[in-house]
Amino acid sequence: MQQRDFVVENRVGLHARPAAVCVQVGNKFKSKILVRRDGKSVSAKSILGVLSLGVERGMRISVEIEGEDEQEAMKAFSELVANRFGDEE
């Protein structure tokens, strides 16, 4: 199992487009991928789940990945967050 905390730095947080990008990345992997915020845990493969977290800029999330491709999945999520979910700012 891989687990890592991230601070979301893109300007709109995990709202519509960034949440969709998160789900697209999550669905590329076989591993179980959970995103957590304030004790609530959702699948990174569910757009409604990710949106329901209400993540805004500057908030901390935790990503937990378990499965056969967990290392590759964590690398992809790390890059996604570092690139601010594709936002310009």
C-alpha positions in Angstrom: 0.0 0.0 0.0 1.2 3.5 -0.9 -0.1 6.6 1.0 0.8 10.2 0.5 -0.5 13.6 1.6 -0.8 16.5 -0.9 -1.8 20.2 -0.7 -4.0 21.1 -3.6 -2.6 24.3 -5.1 -4.6 24.8 -8.3 -6.8 27.8 -8.3 -10.2 26.1 -8.2 -9.4 23.1 -6.1 -10.9 19.8 -7.1 -14.0 21.1 -8.8 -15.5 20.0 -12.2 -12.6 19.9 -14.6 -9.8 19.1 -12.2 -12.0 16.4 -10.6 -12.6 14.9 -14.0 -8.9 14.8 -14.7 -8.3 13.1 -11.4 -10.9 10.4 -12.3 -9.4 9.9 -15.7 -6.0 9.3 -14.2 -7.5 7.0 -11.5 -9.3 4.9 -14.1 -6.0 4.1 -15.9 -5.0 1.8 -13.0 -6.3 -1.5 -11.6 -5.4 -0.5 -8.0 -7.9 0.7 -5.5 -7.4 4.4 -5.1 -8.9 6.4 -2.3 -8.8 10.2 -1.8 -9.4 11.4 1.8 -10.2 14.8 3.3 -11.2 15.5 6.9 -12.1 11.8 7.6 -14.1 11.3 4.5 -12.8 8.8 2.0 -14.0 8.4 -1.7 -12.8 6.5 -4.7 -10.6 8.5 -7.1 -12.5 6.7 -9.9 -15.8 8.4 -9.0 -16.4 11.9 -10.2 -19.3 12.4 -7.7 -17.1 11.1 -4.9 -14.2 13.4 -5.7 -16.6 16.4 -6.1 -18.3 15.5 -2.8 -15.0 16.2 -0.9 -15.3 19.9 -1.6 -11.6 20.3 -1.9 -10.5 24.0 -2.4 -7.2 25.6 -3.0 -4.8 25.1 -0.1 -6.6 22.1 1.4 -4.7 18.9 2.3 -5.8 15.6 0.8 -4.5 12.1 1.4 -4.2 9.6 -1.5 -4.1 5.9 -0.6 -3.4 3.3 -3.3 -3.4 -0.5 -3.0 -2.9 -3.0 -5.8 -0.7 -4.4 -8.4 0.2 -1.1 -10.1 0.2 1.1 -7.0 3.7 2.5 -7.5 2.8 3.7 -11.1 -0.5 5.1 -9.9 1.1 7.1 -7.0 3.7 8.5 -9.5 0.8 9.6 -11.8 -1.1 11.2 -8.9 2.0 12.9 -7.6 2.6 14.4 -11.1 -1.0 15.4 -11.4 -1.0 17.4 -8.2 2.5 18.9 -9.0 1.1 20.0 -12.4 -2.0 21.5 -10.6 -4.3 19.2 -12.5 -3.4 20.9 -15.7 -4.4 24.4 -14.6 -2.3 27.3 -16.0 -1.9 29.0 -12.6 
